Amino acid sequence: DTEVTQTPKHLVMGMTNKKSLKCEQHMGHRAMYWYKQKAKKPPELMFVYSYEKLSINESVPSRFSPECPNSSLLNLHLHALQPEDSALYLCASRGWGGGPETQYFGPGTRLLVL
Amino acid sequence: DQQVKQNSPSLSVQEGRISILNCDYTNSMFDYFLWYKKYPAEGPTFLISISSIKDKNEDGRFTVFLNKSAKHLSLHIVPSQPGDSAVYFCAAVSGNTGKLIFGQGTTLQVKP
């Protein structure tokens, strides 16, 4: 089983709202990732958690706040977003399967900021 | 500076024929490469990977070839099927954190 789940599937929010994206995996992977993807572009890395600790922040604005409550869960808290933040947000986890470096992606959350 | 490049934005092939998707990289320190397939508004699906110690890896209809001296890899799909129509991303693993460096993607269309 190489499933990564993400909720919600779609999200519409105003620029003053606070919302959270959730990601879950039960593969025992110890590295989890948040990516942002705009149309016709490759995924862009935002954050990396390794063993539940933030190891990489790709200079992401503070209106995005990641959280890793335990080894299976990853959240992305959103506050005061801008319309240009509208994108597909992808979660991934890394572990053994296709290979030790293989990341498995969730289906994504389609976010629209109005 | 784009470290992973997919120079063909699109490719169209006939059903049953071979699809060849190409990828070039500049960083000789990359030691693991992956191919992902992506449908619109969905997450990328892992297809196949290859370690830099190998020059070929095969999984069913998918074969990845790696030419380290040329810093080039390719994905072969044989035979191509209409359901293979999607965007294909090549990615290289950078460093111990597993950070993926993606190419820009190639849109494959397989015509019936």
Chai-1 contact restraints between the chains, C-beta under 6 A:
chainA,res_idxA,chainB,res_idxB,connection_type,confidence,min_distance_angstrom,max_distance_angstrom,comment,restraint_id
A,A31,B,G98,contact,1.0,0.0,6.0,A-B,restraint_1
A,P42,B,F89,contact,1.0,0.0,6.0,A-B,restraint_2
A,P42,B,F102,contact,1.0,0.0,6.0,A-B,restraint_3
A,P42,B,Q104,contact,1.0,0.0,6.0,A-B,restraint_4
A,P42,B,G105,contact,1.0,0.0,6.0,A-B,restraint_5
A,L45,B,K99,contact,1.0,0.0,6.0,A-B,restraint_6
A,V48,B,T97,contact,1.0,0.0,6.0,A-B,restraint_7
A,S55,B,T97,contact,1.0,0.0,6.0,A-B,restraint_8
A,I56,B,T97,contact,1.0,0.0,6.0,A-B,restraint_9
A,L90,B,G43,contact,1.0,0.0,6.0,A-B,restraint_10
A,R94,B,G98,contact,1.0,0.0,6.0,A-B,restraint_11
A,G98,B,F46,contact,1.0,0.0,6.0,A-B,restraint_12
A,G98,B,S49,contact,1.0,0.0,6.0,A-B,restraint_13
A,G99,B,S49,contact,1.0,0.0,6.0,A-B,restraint_14
A,E101,B,Y32,contact,1.0,0.0,6.0,A-B,restraint_15
A,E101,B,V93,contact,1.0,0.0,6.0,A-B,restraint_16
A,E101,B,G98,contact,1.0,0.0,6.0,A-B,restraint_17
A,T102,B,F46,contact,1.0,0.0,6.0,A-B,restraint_18
A,T102,B,S49,contact,1.0,0.0,6.0,A-B,restraint_19
A,F105,B,G43,contact,1.0,0.0,6.0,A-B,restraint_20
A,F105,B,P44,contact,1.0,0.0,6.0,A-B,restraint_21
A,G106,B,G43,contact,1.0,0.0,6.0,A-B,restraint_22
A,P107,B,E42,contact,1.0,0.0,6.0,A-B,restraint_23
A,P107,B,G43,contact,1.0,0.0,6.0,A-B,restraint_24
A,G108,B,G43,contact,1.0,0.0,6.0,A-B,restraint_25
